Amino acid sequence: MKPYSLRRRLLLWLLLATMTLGLIALADTWREALRTAQGVSDRVLIGSALAIAERVTVDASGGLEVDIPYSSLEMLTSTAQDKVFYRVDGPSGHFLTGYDDLPIVAGDVADGVSFADGTYGQVGIRSATLRREISTGARSIAFAVTVAESTRARAALARAILWRSAARLAVLILGVSALVWVAVTVALRPLERLGDVIALRSPGDLRPVTANTPEEVEPLVAAINSFMARLQTALDALRNFTGNASHQLRTPLAVVRTQLALMDRSTAADSAAQARDKASVALARAERVLAQLLVLARVDASSGAGVLQPVDVAAIAKDVTVEMVPFALQADIDLGFDGLDSAMAAADPVLLAELLNNLLSNAVSYAGKGAVVTVRVLRSKDQLVLEVEDDGPGLSPRQREIAEGAGVGKARPLPTLQANQTSGMGLGLAIASEISALFGAHLQLEQGRSGRGLRARIVFPAAATAA
């Protein structure tokens, strides 16, 4: 997608909004200018009509006569060279003087003024008719004075007001545009600083960004930090996987390579068969380790992904125990279940089954023939506890401490926990520890209740359990 300029886009929208409001303001200014010009014109017309009315008198015969003063018409002249028209009428519309075809503005209000717009001789005019009465002593005689002027002066005044308003508005738009350009430039500097902070970092630096940014940019910074945290988690998972893979697979693969070399050199059938059997065992170990490494990779990928849901821990424990019974019988192990019939906790059912499967595999593999392995689901105060206990050789306190410390994101395998075991147990406990941490639970390794063996306890937090 082609990038665009935020500065230009903001300026464009501002100009469009300002121009729209400016056009509305100019339309209102034009109407107001016309009203103002018309008001000025009407006052001049009234003044001119009053000046003429003052010169209407009664002659000796009782009729009306009028002496049109030059000043009454002079006040109607303008720079636009308007044309001026007038007429005076006596009682009953009797024409006295002026333009006899000039229309009289209709109106029946005595001593009042009536205004009207119209045309006269194909010229637009504004007319005013003033009605008065003059007293002769015995009676009153009504008369009317009509004055009119063309509207060119009024239109010129309105246009002048409009152009001045438009000029001021244009200057305002230009000034605001300049201010917005500067303001946007200054406002975008925090984004530029944020870009510089990120650009100057090394590829491996995934620490949270701590740039000095305004409140509006904080969601962007939070999103960047969240992405970097997820990326750090993914990188840790990759390091964890590669570290464990390189450590755990190196030994069985080395055994396979050694046994294959012995097979090539051996001339006796028995020696070749022994080497083949040892290579087969080493390959089985490598397959088991690889499967556990894939589980570790899945646990790391699930960290913080919100995969938890209410599951029945007791039901899953029963199912996994039943599935493990055939393997326990082959190893001459007494495997059983004891505890609650139902117990709910926040977990992932697949990972919970894998956790228990690893603990049971370790117990069945290393407890020894004739040992007793028990799976329990019980409540301790307000916490739910999942236990796998055996009465085998167990682990030393130091070994239990190391196993409990195997948490999520540690890119190193557990060391060998027992001299007589294969490398699978340490990785199995690491898987159990990481899955427990994913559930918010905690792996505890203790000595068995009989004073020997190993008891692995998964303690779920009180907030994650339900009766």
FENKA-V623591 format. One record per residue. RES is the residue in one small letter. PHI is phi in degrees with one decimal (* if undefined). Layout:
# FENKA-V623591
res,phi
RES,PHI
RES,PHI
This chain:
# FENKA-V623591
res,phi
m,*
k,-69.0
p,-68.7
y,-127.7
s,-89.6
l,-65.1
r,-61.9
r,-66.2
r,-65.8
l,-61.9
l,-64.6
l,-62.6
w,-63.6
l,-64.9
l,-63.7
l,-62.1
a,-64.4
t,-66.5
m,-66.5
t,-63.0
l,-63.8
g,-64.8
l,-64.0
i,-62.4
a,-65.4
l,-66.6
a,-62.0
d,-67.3
t,-64.2
w,-62.1
r,-63.8
e,-66.7
a,-64.7
l,-63.5
r,-63.8
t,-64.8
a,-63.5
q,-67.2
g,-62.9
v,-63.0
s,-63.1
d,-65.5
r,-65.0
v,-66.5
l,-62.9
i,-62.2
g,-60.0
s,-65.0
a,-64.3
l,-66.3
a,-62.8
i,-70.5
a,-62.2
e,-67.0
r,-98.4
v,-86.2
t,-133.2
v,-100.7
d,-84.1
a,-65.5
s,-87.3
g,89.2
g,-92.2
l,-101.4
e,-136.4
v,-139.9
d,-116.7
i,-68.7
p,-76.7
y,-64.3
s,-64.5
s,-67.9
l,-89.2
e,-64.8
m,-69.3
l,-89.1
t,-71.7
s,-150.2
t,-67.8
a,-82.4
q,56.9
d,-65.4
k,-88.2
v,-116.8
f,-133.6
y,-156.4
r,-161.1
v,-125.5
d,-124.0
g,-91.1
p,-60.5
s,59.5
g,74.3
h,-71.5
f,-68.8
l,-108.2
t,-161.6
g,104.7
y,-91.3
d,-70.4
d,-97.6
l,-73.0
p,-65.7
i,-90.9
v,-70.6
a,-64.6
g,169.1
d,-125.3
v,-91.6
a,-68.2
d,54.6
g,-119.1
v,-123.3
s,-121.3
f,-119.9
a,-161.9
d,-100.9
g,-169.5
t,-129.0
y,-147.7
g,61.4
q,60.6
v,-120.7
g,-70.0
i,-132.0
r,-121.2
s,-113.9
a,-139.3
t,-116.8
l,-106.1
r,-106.2
r,-136.9
e,-131.2
i,-122.8
s,-97.8
t,-101.9
g,103.0
a,-95.7
r,-151.7
s,-112.3
i,-114.5
a,-86.0
f,-148.6
a,-137.4
v,-116.4
t,-117.3
v,-125.8
a,-151.0
e,-141.6
s,-68.9
t,-93.9
r,-63.6
a,-66.3
r,-63.4
a,-64.4
a,-64.7
l,-66.2
a,-63.9
r,-65.7
a,-62.4
i,-63.2
l,-64.1
w,-65.4
r,-65.3
s,-65.6
a,-64.0
a,-64.3
r,-64.2
l,-66.4
a,-62.9
v,-63.0
l,-63.3
i,-61.7
l,-63.1
g,-64.5
v,-64.6
s,-61.8
a,-63.4
l,-64.2
v,-65.3
w,-58.4
v,-68.6
a,-64.4
v,-66.3
t,-59.2
v,-67.3
a,-67.6
l,-85.6
r,-60.4
p,-59.1
l,-65.7
e,-64.6
r,-64.4
l,-62.1
g,-62.5
d,-65.0
v,-61.8
i,-72.2
a,-65.6
l,-80.2
r,-79.3
s,-75.7
p,-58.4
g,-89.7
d,-87.3
l,-112.6
r,-67.5
p,-60.6
v,-76.6
t,-126.9
a,-82.2
n,-80.1
t,-122.9
p,-71.5
e,-60.9
e,-67.3
v,-92.9
e,-58.0
p,-59.6
l,-65.4
v,-63.6
a,-63.4
a,-65.3
i,-63.5
n,-64.1
s,-64.5
f,-63.5
m,-65.9
a,-65.8
r,-64.8
l,-65.4
q,-63.4
t,-62.3
a,-64.9
l,-65.5
d,-62.0
a,-63.7
l,-64.8
r,-63.1
n,-60.7
f,-64.5
t,-66.2
g,-64.2
n,-66.2
a,-62.9
s,-63.9
h,-79.2
q,-76.6
l,-86.3
r,-63.5
t,-66.5
p,-62.9
l,-67.9
a,-65.0
v,-64.3
v,-59.8
r,-62.3
t,-66.0
q,-68.1
l,-64.9
a,-65.2
l,-65.9
m,-63.4
d,-65.3
r,-85.6
s,-74.0
t,-106.3
a,-92.7
a,-66.1
d,-64.4
s,-64.2
a,-64.9
a,-66.4
q,-63.0
a,-64.4
r,-65.4
d,-63.8
k,-64.3
a,-64.7
s,-63.9
v,-62.8
a,-64.4
l,-65.7
a,-62.9
r,-61.2
a,-62.4
e,-64.2
r,-64.7
v,-62.4
l,-62.4
a,-62.4
q,-68.3
l,-63.8
l,-65.6
v,-63.5
l,-59.2
a,-62.2
r,-66.5
v,-62.1
d,-61.5
a,-68.8
s,-84.2
s,-61.3
g,73.1
a,-91.2
g,68.9
v,-93.1
l,-73.5
q,-153.4
p,-66.7
v,-131.5
d,-88.2
v,-64.1
a,-64.8
a,-64.3
i,-65.3
a,-61.6
k,-62.7
d,-62.2
v,-65.1
t,-63.0
v,-62.1
e,-65.5
m,-86.6
v,-58.2
p,-58.6
f,-67.9
a,-65.7
l,-64.8
q,-61.5
a,-90.6
d,59.6
i,-113.6
d,-89.9
l,-109.2
g,-149.6
f,-122.9
d,-148.4
g,135.5
l,-69.7
d,-79.8
s,-150.6
a,-155.1
m,-96.6
a,-154.7
a,-81.7
a,-162.9
d,-106.9
p,-61.4
v,-68.0
l,-68.8
l,-63.7
a,-63.8
e,-66.1
l,-58.0
l,-66.6
n,-62.8
n,-66.7
l,-65.2
l,-69.8
s,-61.8
n,-61.2
a,-64.6
v,-67.4
s,-75.7
y,-120.0
a,-72.3
g,98.2
k,-62.3
g,81.9
a,-76.2
v,-114.0
v,-118.8
t,-125.9
v,-103.2
r,-128.3
v,-126.4
l,-143.8
r,-112.9
s,-121.7
k,60.3
d,-106.5
q,-112.8
l,-95.6
v,-126.7
l,-110.6
e,-120.0
v,-129.6
e,-122.4
d,-132.0
d,-112.5
g,-83.3
p,-64.2
g,75.6
l,-125.8
s,-73.9
p,-55.0
r,-66.0
q,-66.4
r,-65.3
e,-62.9
i,-64.3
a,-66.2
e,-65.5
g,-82.7
a,-77.9
g,-104.6
v,-63.8
g,87.5
k,-83.6
a,-85.1
r,-144.3
p,-79.3
l,-74.7
p,-70.8
t,-61.4
l,-90.4
q,-138.6
a,-69.4
n,-100.9
q,-107.2
t,-83.0
s,-76.4
g,-76.1
m,-67.2
g,-60.1
l,-69.5
g,-62.8
l,-67.3
a,-62.9
i,-62.4
a,-61.2
s,-66.0
e,-69.2
i,-64.3
s,-58.9
a,-62.9
l,-62.5
f,-82.1
g,80.1
a,-94.8
h,-139.0
l,-88.0
q,-119.1
l,-111.5
e,-131.5
q,-72.5
g,-59.2
r,-66.9
s,-84.8
g,91.0
r,-142.9
g,82.3
l,-134.6
r,-118.9
a,-97.7
r,-116.9
i,-102.9
v,-101.6
f,-84.6
p,-66.2
a,-61.4
a,-67.9
a,-95.8
t,-113.9
a,-143.9
a,-69.1
